[in-house]
Amino acid sequence: MNTSSDFEKRLLGYGLLTAEILYRIPDHPQLLQSFLWQTEDLAPKFPELNRFLNFWEREIDGSIHSVRVAHQRLIQPVDFRYADGEIVIH
C-alpha cells in the first residue's frame, strides 16, 4: 500500500486496532489462551476485525471465548494548551 492511500485511510477515520482474543484450547477446553492482533481498522463497525473473526471461526479449531478491543484514531484534533508564564532572555 502506498503512502497516499495510507494517509487517505487515516483521514477517513481508520486507526490502530488492538484485539485480545481469548479462545479455548481444543485439547483442553477448560483452559483459555490469549492471542493479540493489531491492524488498521475503521471504528465503530470494524470491518477488518470482523473479517478476521469470520476467518478464525471457519479455519481455526479453538473456539472464541471473548474479544476485547482497543482503538485509537491516528489523526485526531490536537489539544492546544498555552503556557501560563513568561521567559525573559537578556
C-alpha positions, 0 to 999 in steps of 0.5 A: 500500500502506498503512502497516499492511500495510507494517509487517505485511510487515516483521514477517513477515520481508520486507526490502530486496532488492538484485539485480545482474543481469548479462545479455548484450547481444543485439547483442553477446553477448560483452559483459555489462551490469549492471542493479540492482533493489531491492524488498521481498522475503521471504528465503530463497525470494524470491518477488518476485525470482523473479517478476521473473526469470520476467518478464525471461526471457519479455519481455526479449531479453538473456539472464541471465548471473548474479544476485547478491543482497543482503538485509537484514531491516528489523526485526531484534533490536537489539544492546544494548551498555552503556557501560563508564564513568561521567559525573559532572555537578556 
